[in-house]
Amino acid sequence: METRWAVLALVVVVTAVMMVRGIVAVQNGELGTVGRQLGVGAIVLTFGIALVRYWDQVGR
């Protein structure tokens, strides 16, 4: 497996785990945790997609 796709897979797994944690927090009524999971999850997903997209240009 090419490294860039392994990175994308890892980012997707981390984002999915954070989404599950957000769902559990909603069920428990913990709105602060929900907001934190959404914010950090969005940042991780955006960074991961950008990293994969510009993989060849990183490190030049």
N, C-alpha and C positions, 0 to 999 in steps of 0.2 A: 504494500500500500504506500502510495506516495505520501510524504510527510504533510503536505498541505491538506490532504483529505483526512488524515489522522487528526490534525488540529481542528478541522471543521467538525469532525465526529465528537471530539472532546467538548467543544463549545456547545454543540447541540445537547449532549448529555448533561452538562452543567446547567444549561438553561432549562432543560426539562425538570431537573431536580429542584431548581429554584421555583419553577411554576407549581410543582406539587406542594412545596413548602408554603407557597402563597395561598393555594387552595385550602390547605389545612388551617392556615391562619385565618382565612375568611370564615371557616366553619367555627373557629374558636372566638371570633369577634375581635381579633387583634389587628386593628387597622394600621397601626404603625409598622408592624411586621409586613403586612401586605404591600404597603407603599415601598418599603425598603427592598423587598423581593422583586417588585416590578422595576424599580429604578436600577438596581444592580444587575438584574437579569437583562434588561435592555442594553445596558452598557457592555456587558460581556458578549452578548449576541452581536451587537454592532461592531465591536472591536474584532471579533472572530471572523465575521463575514468580510470586513475590510482587509484583514490580514490575509485571508485566502485569496481574495480578489487581486490584491497587489503583491502577492507572494514573490514574484520574480523581481520586483523593484526594491524590495526590502533588503537592506544590507549591502547595497552597491556602494 
